[in-house]
């Protein structure tokens, strides 16, 4: 730091936590006055920045060591333990006051909603004991904390004095419990009941109890019915939870093979157990759920993590109070704490608090939707299925005393993971794609049959090759294709044709389209027959890699015509050719097949060219793009069709 004059001198500073006092001497060399410049606001000897640091550390769940680790990483001077402890005590009082205000406000809201929705004065609340020795009530109407209590079994100052065998100095001791951990929860509940008033405590969340809430007779009947329900006896069941009353053919999802139990001794034992619960139906009818309390426990775990020992000082009380305030009022509670401490709320503090509360409300709204709950159940079911599958495949890998047991040698073998069949992927159709219409004839219908004829055509030419097979042609295939072999000669419809070996034929086929690296093989029913037979031949000749380098995909016109022309009696290529073009051809000559595919493509292109000029007025006025016009024309629609569709829609409106 330098002064603005030409002469300069170093300044000195005195740190006070995150704030400091800069001691800057006067630029006049004659004057020896030192200017004390504070770097922030303060109230007497307490700096606002240090107050906010203490509040932020509690809100973020950090202690003095974590704060100093963060500051040192940012190359900022660390703060002293005494300063942090003193400021946390000041902030802790404000936190407890804010928490008490939110609890009182939540109580008023709960009483009002209970009278409005249930027309009763008694409040049903859920009590829970957290891992940080804190207890809290959460009420179902508002979902807020109604009251809370904290029990601390040790004091750091007293423990250190006992260790050194000396008397503890004067201090504020926060230890308020010396009994056992089991009686701790009951004591906190008693304290909260006396503090707030008469309550009905709840500790159950079973479906039957939820259905019969406030109805003791239904609870009693349903509990007794549970003795008979798993044994296939549904006379006492209720429609709200038993699906067998509507459909007697339903199966038990949780019993072996979906069948009811049949052990009479087990049924009698269950009846004796459930009779006790049925006798307390009046108490069970007012039960609620403690599941929402887990949300509060999560907040406690973030502000008072178990791995950090805050239970020997008042820090635990302050952090629990912060959790209660956040649960009841949201993240904006920190603004109330700053106001209580007479410090500015902070622009960025307020901005982030509002954003976090907005995100919380959004997540809560989504979590209450049916789709979210259904997806959560599906994900849970999927995880369990995957886990069960992996455990079965891996065998016993961990159990008590597994290292001391003798296992057979085959027990260490792991079941391999299931191999999934590769799924088909969509390819992007571009102008660079070279369309190859393809068909083959073979010695039979088996997928390992030998190819007898391979034909292909594209915009650049065509190829038609006969292949001398090493397997005999089946009589059925010979009858259909007209191809037969006599010795080393090959005939097609009694005419001798020139034939080559399968490897030479495949090499000629590859040369036909090898100049273009983006080729698409198009054919009729090639997915289930032609392609498997071709792949078998390519593998046998060890040229599959060369073929894969030049092919980007396949198109089966059988699936295409099934969607375009539904209801046809036959989707054979010859029948489709006759239906679409009203002509006939030899459907079992591979060269005729590829020519037919080319003709259909040509016919489609011609129709598109005839319809495209009708859309010229729309493209000239830039209503649609030329590409959109081409898509419309290719779909078989002209301008008159669009106009007719517009008039029909206008008439309906």
Steps between C-alpha positions, in 0.01 A plus 500: 500500500640841404384858548400717205801733532831449331653396828370175640524292809376157605189480713449287808184311588339338798276203419172439680368176355385567145527874555805713563614849594742652251755732664607739224746778590449849363672571168650813651841398628488775763168371639523178700125437525382146422153459345296201623282380210250220583422254220141445605215591731511428869291543811734610775766225494295244301546497124201424276711278274589274792136478608402393150790254493366331814148490355626362170710231670197373693281514189758310293578247774863610539712529811798721576749254349302465176461879472873558543580224251283680247650841576858376480424341164387844381820658646296692758629531859329246728269602782565422864312232691406744776348747255299228320378356830392841630318596180328159479368547853356840403350361181375192686277710722349664192455161333311365801276807506422467129434126542262568790312755289462254213383226739237729656381606156483137386292412807248774421475387137454137605222580746319706238531235227401218738181679599425582138573159342419254781263702719686397816728662757753221556807502278655183362877529467795271432795486738847378412842479665790598279856376500627830642305453827221728386127434503237672290130500426374530147131557430312364195296807406782754457796261485694730735684441826264557792758475777849366559731408785872428533678273746876524558678237711847655519672836538843561355609735779382265774663202328835680472484599868416143603788371289744737670341427843422865563191711550343630179516876448189713491327430171160448341451123528264357239486145639135429583475120506662229711262208443511219246454551128182289501321732741621813320220500241226454760638788705509733200144404406383576853671838489345589164152390614522717809631790294240495226196327643298187449598304186427168343832348399531284194753234402348289217461520126336180387252508216211344692542752780500783247179373341328470839628819656238621744296179456579250781241247384656477154847468653387212722323318215796542264756379754301185573456446125879493461502163677293346220599708195833325415324163537248577224210585736364844412160507672613772745720698259431857390481629142741783581796263525397149386493451123362145523149628575481654152693226320518157671750385234768744615833361619701583810798706386702432818431129551667202325349432157227757578305242704355544853654343809360174638665453841222496763743526793653814350154651455411440866829654611434810290148527639629509857742780410255716307227462762714710734524778242128480425429564868681835467319613185393822669863603546607387156225698324671832576850406389693688235832466319857583607636479148508882448728528806783350295510824302578691817759243605674556166525874575643420845757269344614783271536766771619274782674207329563202723871483417543844664455501880276799576315329789741616772420868460215734426579477130263202468206701637573783259521270202177315590327837534626592152358172366159569655494853360597378153238222506222738603591814305741386231846637425381856557529439876858622476367845407301507825813403692696785341218740583496376858876559519459854358708427191403551138310209340741492206399522135658174392388325819140595430530413132630148564246436779210588270644281224548201733145530636361519148694189399376318811135580426544385142661170605227446758223561245659258254553238773126501578397417143386152400757467222788579735384248760444235236847559354651480848330165559615374161859607565494333840362180351762510224781548752380206706473280192849595383642442847332159530625402154856606579500321835379179337759530223788583735413250772589552868774764509453633854346352815582451865797264539533441126879479528479214750269281296603239246363566152512267201728610219211553260342748743748771401392491137288800402200479271572725199288806435214457254586593143243737355396487139615819326215737426443656161596865470344764282726652236485853365391500137703750299560572133840329528339162565533257209186284473570141396200279422601147581366143490637147516386146427631205701496122524226499765315694768755439776715795610817302424393420144746561217440788262411405141434848355588849621368813326520871569427826324553868573514831316850407378416161348407144586654160567359149460716201597422129521684303766584131486398371846677230699171382645227332298199713411184381671217391270276776633762769434570356156128511419461860617817654352540279192871463579660156490850354489610207286860405567704817464241676285224730620162557336228761553164405349679233293747755359865460584646799682856596588576437867788591730612404850339667801816694590534638147131593496528686831813684383313612187212612722738703720666659197156607381450748787849537651555840333239654734551465875139582596293220349156383613387150402129499408296185446177319573498281813879527522493540879389143568648313201730669245729680747555197731585282198732771363673545838555125527672500160709808585622341823584174327707691243660725767404826326246634752727790600529626142121483465438687829730787401281590203149447645326745734163326528221287361140568396240220498210598272276231651453701819457815292217357290325351802465850643415668169258235366331335797246225444657322200463123486864458401806720523715297267699706255316365196159575656607851596632559149167389357300711750698822461598492131234259370770291332649155554860379514701200606509538879773241547766638273727725703572730203127540437454585871749786502365637171151499653626697798664749265179538300299575812752762600489650151119505504501675838748762378289567192189559709696735725617702197140534379372627838790733580405779248157539667679621814701767316271791615575409861876481451511826299319686778730331753208342682691172500857409413588299187599209721160501672332515161697196387393311814134590439519394135680178590214417736256517207340835582449792263390860556137403446527244781635765737223741401235233554642416841494868597136538397395191697676623814341845461157342462545303824594817689 
